[in-house]
Amino acid sequence: MRPYLDLLFMGAAFLLLETKNVVQFALLFGTTWVVNALVFIGILTAVLAAIEVARRLQWRDPRLLYLALLLSLALAWAVPPHLLLGLTLIPRFVVAVLLAFIPIFIANLVFAQRFKTVGASTVAFGANLLGAMVGGLLEYSSLVVGYRTLLLVIAVLYALAFIFGSVRGLELISNAPAPSRVRS
């Protein structure tokens, strides 16, 4: 499973991102089944949109996606939820949706691009699910650090995914057979 450690970190980060968004929407709009349904519809829509975009586009440099992801997390961090409470319902909802689902969309672009390159999809998906379980355990850290600080934990996990993915990419390049030279 070592080649898929980046997917493990992605799974942990994504679960924390989902959790943070469910809690933030509950704080902004109340804890009702409608709010929870809207959050999960938003998450599933962002995932589907990312899959469709990734199906049509190929990024040669995943660093750009990771940079966009970290910038979107930084933006979500920079806008504290209490600032949204001063907005009326519709603008609050629009800003909350953008802050919550842009990182999810970009994270799924990263995942989809990476998943295209896996050799053993069952092992890769298993690593991602194991990461989601680790994320579930890390969720309890929010009791100590707060839900907003989970964004920092998420950013660290995605940074680790980038590092381990880059190491994997370098290993693939270094293990590639040297091009043969044909003499004429």
C-alpha positions in Angstrom: 0.0 0.0 0.0 3.0 2.3 0.2 2.5 3.7 -3.3 -0.9 4.9 -2.2 0.0 6.8 1.0 -1.0 10.0 -0.7 -4.5 8.6 -1.2 -4.6 7.6 2.5 -3.9 11.2 3.4 -6.5 12.5 0.9 -9.1 10.2 2.5 -8.4 11.5 6.0 -8.4 15.2 4.8 -11.6 14.8 2.8 -13.6 13.2 5.7 -12.5 16.1 8.0 -13.5 18.6 5.3 -17.0 17.0 5.1 -17.3 17.1 8.9 -16.2 20.7 9.2 -18.8 21.7 6.5 -21.7 19.9 8.2 -20.9 21.6 11.5 -20.4 25.0 9.9 -23.7 24.8 8.0 -25.5 23.7 11.2 -24.0 26.8 13.0 -25.0 29.1 10.1 -28.4 27.8 9.3 -29.6 25.6 12.2 -29.4 21.9 12.8 -32.2 20.5 10.8 -32.5 17.6 8.4 -32.9 20.1 5.6 -29.6 21.7 6.3 -27.8 18.3 6.5 -29.5 17.3 3.3 -28.3 20.5 1.6 -24.7 19.9 2.8 -24.7 16.3 1.5 -26.3 17.3 -1.8 -23.6 20.0 -2.1 -20.8 17.5 -1.4 -22.2 15.0 -3.9 -22.7 17.7 -6.5 -19.1 19.0 -6.0 -17.8 15.4 -6.3 -19.8 14.7 -9.5 -18.8 18.0 -11.0 -15.1 17.3 -10.3 -15.3 13.9 -11.8 -16.9 15.3 -15.0 -14.2 18.0 -15.2 -11.4 15.5 -14.6 -12.8 13.2 -17.2 -12.5 16.0 -19.8 -9.3 17.7 -18.7 -5.9 16.5 -17.8 -3.5 18.5 -15.7 0.1 17.9 -16.5 1.2 19.4 -13.3 -0.7 18.4 -10.2 1.1 21.1 -8.2 -1.3 23.6 -9.6 -4.3 21.7 -8.3 -2.7 21.3 -4.9 -1.9 25.0 -4.9 -5.5 25.8 -5.8 -6.7 23.5 -3.0 -4.5 25.1 -0.4 -5.5 28.6 -1.5 -9.2 27.6 -1.2 -8.6 26.2 2.3 -6.8 29.5 3.2 -9.7 31.5 1.9 -12.1 29.3 4.0 -9.8 29.9 7.0 -9.6 33.7 6.4 -13.4 34.1 6.5 -14.6 33.3 10.0 -18.1 31.9 10.2 -19.3 34.6 12.5 -18.8 37.1 9.7 -21.4 35.3 7.7 -24.0 35.6 10.4 -24.3 39.3 9.6 -25.5 38.6 6.1 -29.1 38.0 5.1 -30.1 34.4 4.4 -29.5 34.2 0.6 -26.1 36.0 0.6 -25.0 33.9 3.7 -26.0 30.7 1.9 -24.1 31.7 -1.3 -20.9 32.6 0.5 -21.1 29.5 2.7 -21.6 27.3 -0.3 -18.6 28.8 -2.1 -16.4 28.6 1.0 -17.4 25.0 1.7 -17.7 23.4 -1.7 -14.8 25.0 -3.7 -12.2 23.1 -1.6 -14.3 19.9 -2.0 -14.5 20.4 -5.7 -10.7 21.0 -6.0 -9.9 18.1 -3.7 -11.9 15.8 -5.9 -10.1 17.1 -9.0 -6.8 16.1 -7.2 -8.2 12.7 -6.3 -9.6 12.0 -9.7 -6.4 13.0 -11.4 -4.4 10.7 -9.1 -6.8 7.8 -9.3 -6.5 7.8 -13.1 -2.8 6.7 -12.6 -3.2 3.9 -10.1 -2.1 0.4 -11.0 -4.3 -1.5 -8.5 -7.6 0.4 -8.1 -8.8 -1.9 -5.2 -5.7 -1.3 -3.2 -5.7 2.5 -3.9 -9.4 2.8 -3.0 -8.7 0.7 0.2 -5.9 3.1 1.1 -8.3 6.0 0.6 -11.0 4.4 2.8 -8.5 3.6 5.5 -7.5 7.3 5.3 -11.2 8.2 5.8 -11.3 6.1 9.0 -8.1 7.9 10.2 -9.9 11.2 9.4 -12.9 10.0 11.5 -10.5 9.4 14.4 -8.9 12.8 13.8 -12.3 14.4 13.9 -12.3 14.1 17.7 -9.4 16.5 17.7 -12.0 19.2 17.0 -13.1 18.9 20.6 -9.7 20.3 21.6 -8.8 22.6 18.7 -12.3 23.6 17.4 -13.9 22.9 14.0 -12.5 25.9 12.3 -8.9 24.8 13.2 -9.7 21.5 11.4 -8.9 23.5 8.2 -5.3 23.6 9.3 -5.3 19.9 9.9 -6.9 19.4 6.5 -4.2 21.6 4.9 -1.5 19.6 6.6 -3.0 16.3 5.4 -3.3 17.5 1.8 0.3 18.8 2.0 1.4 15.3 3.1 -0.6 13.8 0.2 1.2 16.1 -2.1 4.6 15.2 -0.6 4.0 11.4 -0.7 2.5 11.7 -4.2 5.5 13.7 -5.4 7.8 11.0 -3.9 5.8 8.3 -5.7 6.1 10.3 -8.9 9.9 10.7 -8.5 10.2 6.9 -7.8 8.3 6.1 -11.0 10.5 8.4 -13.0 13.7 7.1 -11.5 12.6 3.4 -12.0 11.7 4.0 -15.6 13.9 2.2 -18.1 16.4 4.4 -19.9 15.6 5.1 -23.5 17.5 2.9 -25.8 19.7 4.4 -28.4 19.7 3.1 -31.9 22.9 3.6 -33.8 22.8 3.9 -37.5 
